[in-house]
Amino acid sequence: MSARAMWRATLRLGAAAVPVKLYSAVQDRRVRFHLLHADDLVPVKQRMVHPDTGDPVPPEEVRRGVEVERGVFVLVDEDELEALEPPASRDVEVLRLVPRGALRSQWYDRPYWLGPDGDDDAYFALAHELERRGREGLARWTLRKKERVGALGTARGRLSLTTLRSADEVLGLDALPAPGGRTLDAREVSLAERLVEALQDRFDPGAFRDEHRERVEALIASKARGEVVKLERPRARRASRSLTKALEASLRRAGREG
């Protein structure tokens, strides 16, 4: 499946300007169901109704509100929200360059690819220099009426752009409970070391599939062919209460799958 550009922009690093195209690096493969009337399979419609009377509420009588305390709402009009929207722009401004790996995984949100848009020399020169120096950029841009911040990275001579979560959305390690529990004995440590060694391998993207979605798609395909499908619910694995037994079981599975 070929990628399709969703936005054209200009990367700006100081006085330099590099025209680029933005491509989504992921695709939504979820199975989407329609809600149908059981008797005639006509799609049903959702309506806004008053919770007390059940009467339909027309769109012109619907207001947006935020609950600031129980039962107290602040109403916000559409024109007020529009006045707060950032000005439209096609610039992706690179604010600074940081060492690659400075950002941890919880900062990253949605990945995109950047492709050249007419000035291939400038595009590939920038990608080469970022890779050579081991740097990624922190960038800011506006897309779909929303200000965004992201990381400008590289992969095999190409540029990527990944949106970042804001600081108040990211939880650090200090937000977790302090580690506790008993000290591991030598046998448990040895088993863990052997398990880590047994599971070491290269990354194979094809090994990671959405098996539940594949089962749903297979069910739909079978029923579309008019077949009678007999389903069996997958058995849940029982968790072991013993760390040693769990490690030993994991080692046995790793040995069979290796």
Phi and psi in degrees as a GROMACS rama.xvg file:
@    title "Ramachandran Plot"
@    xaxis  label "Phi"
@    yaxis  label "Psi"
@TYPE xy
-83.3987  144.894  SER-2
-75.4399  149.027  ALA-3
-122.576  126.83  ARG-4
-63.793  136.11  ALA-5
-110.603  -9.10253  MET-6
-165.575  144.955  TRP-7
-113.888  136.7  ARG-8
-149.111  178.73  ALA-9
-127.183  119.446  THR-10
-75.8318  128.249  LEU-11
-121.106  119.445  ARG-12
-123.219  96.1612  LEU-13
64.0307  -123.602  GLY-14
-85.2201  -10.2499  ALA-15
-82.3376  143.845  ALA-16
-134.33  123.837  ALA-17
-122.69  113.258  VAL-18
-71.7871  134.867  PRO-19
-139.447  162.54  VAL-20
-116.667  141.929  LYS-21
-101.151  131.472  LEU-22
-126.034  140.275  TYR-23
-69.1357  136.819  SER-24
-94.8955  -1.3509  ALA-25
-135.476  160.436  VAL-26
-134.879  144.953  GLN-27
-83.7638  117.845  ASP-28
-113.227  17.8551  ARG-29
-65.3035  144.59  ARG-30
-77.9662  125.666  VAL-31
-107.79  124.145  ARG-32
-100.046  145.457  PHE-33
-99.1462  144.517  HIS-34
-89.5291  121.086  LEU-35
-121.061  151.414  LEU-36
-73.4813  131.594  HIS-37
-62.539  -33.6404  ALA-38
-75.7332  -45.7304  ASP-39
-121.669  4.77799  ASP-40
59.2185  28.8688  LEU-41
-83.9508  134.37  VAL-42
-58.2432  132.003  PRO-43
-85.639  158.594  VAL-44
-115.06  147.431  LYS-45
-96.3015  139.943  GLN-46
-130.009  149.393  ARG-47
-78.921  125.613  MET-48
-128.52  153.292  VAL-49
-73.7538  129.884  HIS-50
-66.0866  -24.9876  PRO-51
-87.5826  -42.38  ASP-52
-98.46  -22.4085  THR-53
78.9183  1.76349  GLY-54
-74.6547  143.121  ASP-55
-62.4511  142.495  PRO-56
-108.675  116.336  VAL-57
-66.6385  154.611  PRO-58
-55.5897  -35.7252  PRO-59
-68.7008  -11.496  GLU-60
-103.625  7.75913  GLU-61
-96.9329  134.684  VAL-62
-123.622  150.446  ARG-63
-88.7144  135.875  ARG-64
-148.1  151.168  GLY-65
-117.551  127.936  VAL-66
-79.7166  112.28  GLU-67
-91.6663  -23.6492  VAL-68
-155.503  166.768  GLU-69
-54.9985  117.694  ARG-70
81.227  -0.18948  GLY-71
-114.79  121.753  VAL-72
-119.363  143.26  PHE-73
-102.012  121.24  VAL-74
-87.4697  138.601  LEU-75
-128.439  128.053  VAL-76
-86.839  159.397  ASP-77
-61.4257  -40.0038  GLU-78
-66.9187  -30.0587  ASP-79
-68.1264  -41.6698  GLU-80
-66.2939  -40.2501  LEU-81
-63.2887  -35.3104  GLU-82
-66.8218  -22.6938  ALA-83
-91.0663  -6.31781  LEU-84
-67.6697  142.19  GLU-85
-70.0071  153.922  PRO-86
-64.7662  145.29  PRO-87
-65.8614  141.991  ALA-88
-159.002  151.616  SER-89
-112.69  19.2422  ARG-90
-94.0931  135.196  ASP-91
-109.66  103.757  VAL-92
-90.3561  119.226  GLU-93
-84.5215  115.275  VAL-94
-83.7247  -37.9623  LEU-95
-163.321  165.283  ARG-96
-115.408  133.457  LEU-97
-125.281  160.181  VAL-98
-59.5701  139.703  PRO-99
-60.5241  133.139  ARG-100
95.469  -2.79626  GLY-101
-66.8593  -27.4178  ALA-102
-95.6837  134.778  LEU-103
-86.7683  164.803  ARG-104
-59.9882  -31.1474  SER-105
-68.5155  -13.9777  GLN-106
-77.2338  -28.508  TRP-107
-77.6322  142.676  TYR-108
-118.208  -82.5962  ASP-109
-121.809  130.061  ARG-110
-92.7031  145.838  PRO-111
-134.691  156.974  TYR-112
-101.599  148.491  TRP-113
-113.389  130.669  LEU-114
-116.508  160.529  GLY-115
-68.1727  152.782  PRO-116
-135.428  59.8963  ASP-117
110.751  -23.1531  GLY-118
-122.714  76.1544  ASP-119
-62.621  -37.7334  ASP-120
-60.2215  -46.9993  ASP-121
-66.2162  -38.9071  ALA-122
-62.3302  -53.8996  TYR-123
-71.7877  -28.9627  PHE-124
-65.1663  -40.9581  ALA-125
-66.4455  -44.9437  LEU-126
-61.0844  -42.1432  ALA-127
-63.1362  -43.5515  HIS-128
-69.7113  -38.332  GLU-129
-63.7421  -40.7453  LEU-130
-67.1391  -42.3522  GLU-131
-62.538  -39.1578  ARG-132
-88.5491  -6.14439  ARG-133
64.0151  47.0651  GLY-134
-123.616  154.473  ARG-135
-132.083  151.763  GLU-136
-99.2427  152.06  GLY-137
-103.108  121.001  LEU-138
-125.091  161.122  ALA-139
-137.103  138.275  ARG-140
-157.854  172.133  TRP-141
-120.247  127.346  THR-142
-143.495  129.54  LEU-143
54.5627  47.9033  ARG-144
63.7235  26.0592  LYS-145
-138.758  133.311  LYS-146
-74.4178  136.622  GLU-147
-131.834  151.763  ARG-148
-124.195  140.338  VAL-149
-152.523  175.778  GLY-150
-109.093  125.574  ALA-151
-91.6509  114.077  LEU-152
-123.286  -173.664  GLY-153
-136.821  153.653  THR-154
-154.651  114.19  ALA-155
50.6058  47.5681  ARG-156
81.2034  6.48289  GLY-157
-115.45  160.442  ARG-158
-98.3571  145.537  LEU-159
-128.379  158.302  SER-160
-139.686  118.583  LEU-161
-119.226  124.15  THR-162
-65.3197  147.289  THR-163
-113.661  146.924  LEU-164
-75.2577  154.952  ARG-165
-76.4565  162.85  SER-166
-60.0129  -34.0927  ALA-167
-78.4128  -2.66847  ASP-168
-98.0582  -12.6487  GLU-169
-101.961  128.739  VAL-170
-101.384  131.868  LEU-171
-88.6947  176.014  GLY-172
-62.432  -26.9267  LEU-173
-69.2077  -11.2132  ASP-174
-81.3033  -11.6608  ALA-175
-86.4859  155.134  LEU-176
-61.185  148.015  PRO-177
-63.227  140.693  ALA-178
-63.426  144.506  PRO-179
-149.854  -158.038  GLY-180
93.2198  176.97  GLY-181
-77.7986  164.521  ARG-182
-77.2522  134.074  THR-183
-68.5674  142.653  LEU-184
-86.0061  171.911  ASP-185
-62.3994  -36.072  ALA-186
-66.2982  -42.5071  ARG-187
-63.863  -40.946  GLU-188
-63.5867  -42.3469  VAL-189
-63.8832  -43.2168  SER-190
-62.7454  -41.0153  LEU-191
-63.6733  -40.3669  ALA-192
-62.57  -43.3784  GLU-193
-66.0728  -37.1288  ARG-194
-65.3776  -44.4392  LEU-195
-61.0075  -42.4837  VAL-196
-64.3125  -40.3122  GLU-197
-68.653  -29.9159  ALA-198
-90.9385  -4.70895  LEU-199
-64.5924  130.873  GLN-200
-165.147  172.444  ASP-201
-80.6539  160.315  ARG-202
-79.9721  123.369  PHE-203
-118.956  100.617  ASP-204
-58.0758  -32.4325  PRO-205
-66.5497  -16.1665  GLY-206
-79.2629  -12.3295  ALA-207
-109.709  105.115  PHE-208
-124.744  157.905  ARG-209
-86.3522  88.4385  ASP-210
-65.9057  -32.9187  GLU-211
-64.8914  -45.127  HIS-212
-62.2292  -39.339  ARG-213
-63.63  -38.0633  GLU-214
-65.8039  -40.4021  ARG-215
-64.7852  -43.9527  VAL-216
-63.1964  -39.0734  GLU-217
-65.3926  -39.2511  ALA-218
-61.5292  -46.5496  LEU-219
-62.6567  -43.7657  ILE-220
-62.7994  -40.7161  ALA-221
-65.5153  -44.5198  SER-222
-68.0272  -32.3243  LYS-223
-65.4893  -27.4477  ALA-224
-85.8579  0.699294  ARG-225
82.0011  16.3694  GLY-226
-84.5554  148.836  GLU-227
-88.7161  122.422  VAL-228
-107.078  127.838  VAL-229
-103.573  119.348  LYS-230
-105.707  145.324  LEU-231
-127.22  127.802  GLU-232
-69.155  130.332  ARG-233
-58.7842  139.811  PRO-234
-77.0705  135.82  ARG-235
-79.6176  141.748  ALA-236
-78.5574  134.887  ARG-237
-82.0647  128.24  ARG-238
-77.8182  139.339  ALA-239
-85.8721  139.045  SER-240
-79.0675  -16.4144  ARG-241
-98.6514  124.744  SER-242
-62.3774  -40.5755  LEU-243
-62.5464  -45.6271  THR-244
-65.2357  -37.9874  LYS-245
-64.5442  -41.3955  ALA-246
-66.0957  -41.7185  LEU-247
-63.6249  -41.5002  GLU-248
-64.5267  -38.4885  ALA-249
-65.3337  -38.2331  SER-250
-64.9666  -40.2157  LEU-251
-63.5029  -42.3855  ARG-252
-64.8414  -42.1333  ARG-253
-61.8017  -36.8831  ALA-254
-66.7471  -39.2691  GLY-255
-70.4938  -35.0692  ARG-256
-87.3352  -13.5405  GLU-257
